[in-house]
Amino acid sequence: MSELNDDEIEVIDFEPVTETKRGFSYRFRWLHAFLAVFGAAALLSAWFVLTARSVLVDVNPITAQIEIKEGFALRVGARYLMRSGDYRVALSNPGFHDELITLVIDDEAAQTHNFAMRKLPGIVTIKSTPEGGRVLIDGVDLGAVSYTHLTLPTIYSV
């Protein structure tokens, strides 16, 4: 039995392990700023596309130039993507009066707005056989017919 006593276990004091935990550390990098700006732009673009309305501005004549003066509109082909609200739109075309209109976009998903532009007064050429006939418009004598152009003083439908 004396052999067992030689293999005694020694008692030592217990000390818990005290590791220092590494706290959260952040290092700013330009890549993070780029990703944040790109993410914000992507979210803003998605929000606009998902909440915008498809608008067709149909103008007679079809060659008219359409310019959105107030408000943001994204042109996609012949249509515009616009959010609900009021927009100022300028229409112009040679030979027609320029128009500045208010376009009201409501909650309908796809909309068509039709506009007809007013023609400008033109030049009338009148030929007479025999020569020298007199021109009367609405009872007003405008003179003898010549081979020059005649500019009407007011707007008439011919």
Secondary structure, 3 states (H helix, E strand, C coil): CHHHHHCCCCCCCCCCCCCCCCCCCCCCCHHHHHHHHHHHHHHHHHHHHHHCEEEEEEEECCCCEEEEEECCEEEECCEEEECCEEEEEEEECCCECCEEEEEEECCCCEEEEEEECCECCCEECCCCCCCCCEEEECCEEEEECCCCCEECCCCCCC
